[in-house]
Amino acid sequence: MNIKIICIGKLKEKYWKDAVTEYSKRISGYAKVSITELKEVKLPNNPSEADEKNVIKKEGHEILSCVNQNDYIIALAIEGKNLNSLELAEKIEELALKGISDIIFIIGGSLGLSDEVIKRADFKLSFSRMTFPHQMMRVILLEQIYRSFKIIRNESYHK
């Protein structure tokens, strides 16, 4: 299975980079994982609503340019379905059993995802109704993907 994470923004702090490296290494025993970091579109000072919509649209266009027709897209979105760890593992296993080998998780920027990205998504996943920094969300997502593979393989992992 190929797991790809497309996200807006780069990790700057060493502790985020270290956590991403660690979980990516752990996942590599189960699946190929890659991360595509897209440049954050800068907002002007005192942005208008139109400025914000323009940023979301531009970032959405960049995200969709990284997606192929047959990729299974899971968009991280507050309005998505809230799953527990077991349910996420079941979802990943179900996709594998259906022969879906390319899963892309999408993490938007600080303003969220464009309507076009949400419409393209095959599944919308919510980790919480709260908003998290995209750097933290990347680490949480990778940990949950790793946990999913441990659950699928019936391997022990701390709770």
C-alpha positions as CSV (number, residue, x, y, z in Angstrom):
1,M,0.0,0.0,0.0
2,N,1.1,3.5,-0.8
3,I,0.2,6.2,1.7
4,K,0.8,9.8,0.6
5,I,0.2,12.9,2.7
6,I,-0.3,16.2,0.8
7,C,-0.1,19.2,3.1
8,I,0.2,22.9,3.0
9,G,3.3,24.3,4.7
10,K,6.6,23.1,5.7
11,L,7.8,21.9,9.1
12,K,10.2,24.3,10.6
13,E,10.7,23.1,14.1
14,K,13.0,20.2,14.8
15,Y,10.7,18.4,17.2
16,W,7.9,18.2,14.5
17,K,10.4,17.0,11.9
18,D,11.7,14.3,14.4
19,A,8.2,13.1,15.1
20,V,7.3,12.9,11.4
21,T,10.6,11.0,10.7
22,E,10.0,8.6,13.5
23,Y,6.4,7.7,12.5
24,S,7.3,7.6,8.8
25,K,10.0,5.1,9.7
26,R,7.5,3.0,11.7
27,I,4.9,3.0,9.0
28,S,7.6,1.9,6.4
29,G,7.4,-1.6,7.8
30,Y,3.7,-1.8,6.6
31,A,3.4,0.6,3.7
32,K,5.3,3.1,1.5
33,V,4.8,6.6,2.9
34,S,5.5,9.9,1.3
35,I,4.8,13.5,2.2
36,T,4.3,16.3,-0.3
37,E,4.7,19.7,1.3
38,L,3.1,22.5,-0.8
39,K,4.0,26.1,-0.3
40,E,1.6,28.1,1.8
41,V,0.0,31.0,-0.1
42,K,0.7,34.2,1.8
43,L,-2.1,36.4,2.9
44,P,-1.8,40.2,2.7
45,N,-1.9,42.2,6.0
46,N,-5.5,42.8,7.1
47,P,-6.9,40.3,4.5
48,S,-10.4,40.6,3.2
49,E,-12.8,37.7,2.9
50,A,-12.0,37.7,-0.9
51,D,-8.3,37.5,-0.1
52,E,-8.9,34.5,2.1
53,K,-11.1,32.8,-0.5
54,N,-8.4,33.4,-3.1
55,V,-5.7,31.7,-0.9
56,I,-8.0,28.7,-0.3
57,K,-8.6,28.4,-4.0
58,K,-4.9,28.7,-5.0
59,E,-3.9,26.1,-2.3
60,G,-6.7,23.8,-3.5
61,H,-5.5,24.1,-7.1
62,E,-2.0,23.1,-6.0
63,I,-3.3,20.2,-3.9
64,L,-5.4,18.8,-6.8
65,S,-2.4,19.1,-9.2
66,C,-0.7,16.4,-7.1
67,V,-3.7,14.0,-7.3
68,N,-4.2,11.3,-9.9
69,Q,-7.7,10.1,-11.1
70,N,-7.5,6.7,-9.4
71,D,-6.1,7.9,-6.1
72,Y,-8.4,7.4,-3.1
73,I,-8.5,10.7,-1.3
74,I,-9.1,11.2,2.4
75,A,-9.5,14.9,3.2
76,L,-9.0,16.0,6.8
77,A,-12.0,18.2,7.4
78,I,-13.8,19.4,10.6
79,E,-17.1,18.5,8.9
80,G,-15.9,15.0,8.1
81,K,-16.8,11.7,9.8
82,N,-15.2,11.3,13.2
83,L,-13.7,7.8,13.6
84,N,-12.0,6.2,16.5
85,S,-8.6,4.4,16.0
86,L,-10.3,1.0,15.4
87,E,-12.7,2.4,12.8
88,L,-9.8,4.1,11.0
89,A,-7.9,0.8,10.9
90,E,-11.0,-0.9,9.5
91,K,-11.4,1.8,6.9
92,I,-7.7,1.3,5.7
93,E,-8.1,-2.5,5.8
94,E,-11.4,-2.2,3.8
95,L,-9.7,-0.1,1.1
96,A,-6.8,-2.6,0.9
97,L,-9.3,-5.5,0.5
98,K,-11.0,-3.6,-2.3
99,G,-7.6,-3.4,-4.1
100,I,-7.1,0.3,-3.4
101,S,-3.3,0.6,-3.1
102,D,-2.9,4.4,-3.3
103,I,-4.4,6.4,-0.4
104,I,-3.8,10.2,-0.2
105,F,-4.5,12.1,3.0
106,I,-4.9,15.8,2.5
107,I,-4.2,18.4,5.3
108,G,-5.1,21.9,4.4
109,G,-3.5,25.2,5.4
110,S,-4.6,27.5,8.1
111,L,-7.7,28.5,6.2
112,G,-8.8,25.0,5.5
113,L,-9.5,23.2,2.2
114,S,-11.2,24.5,-0.9
115,D,-14.6,23.3,-2.0
116,E,-13.0,21.6,-5.0
117,V,-10.7,19.5,-2.8
118,I,-13.6,18.6,-0.5
119,K,-15.7,17.6,-3.6
120,R,-12.8,15.5,-5.0
121,A,-12.4,13.6,-1.7
122,D,-13.6,10.1,-1.5
123,F,-13.9,10.3,2.3
124,K,-13.8,13.2,4.7
125,L,-12.2,12.5,8.0
126,S,-12.5,14.6,11.1
127,F,-10.1,14.1,14.1
128,S,-12.1,16.6,16.1
129,R,-14.4,19.6,15.8
130,M,-11.4,21.6,17.1
131,T,-8.8,23.2,14.8
132,F,-5.2,22.1,15.1
133,P,-2.0,23.5,13.7
134,H,-1.2,21.7,10.5
135,Q,2.3,20.7,11.9
136,M,0.6,18.9,14.8
137,M,-2.0,17.4,12.6
138,R,0.6,15.8,10.4
139,V,2.1,14.1,13.4
140,I,-1.2,13.0,14.8
141,L,-2.2,11.6,11.4
142,L,1.0,9.7,11.0
143,E,0.6,8.2,14.5
144,Q,-2.9,7.1,13.8
145,I,-1.9,5.5,10.4
146,Y,0.8,3.6,12.3
147,R,-1.6,2.6,15.0
148,S,-4.0,1.4,12.3
149,F,-1.5,-0.9,10.8
150,K,-0.7,-2.3,14.2
151,I,-4.4,-2.9,14.8
152,I,-4.8,-4.5,11.3
153,R,-1.9,-6.9,12.0
154,N,-3.1,-7.7,15.6
155,E,0.2,-6.4,16.9
156,S,0.4,-4.8,20.4
157,Y,0.7,-1.1,20.7
158,H,0.2,1.1,23.8
159,K,-3.2,2.5,24.4
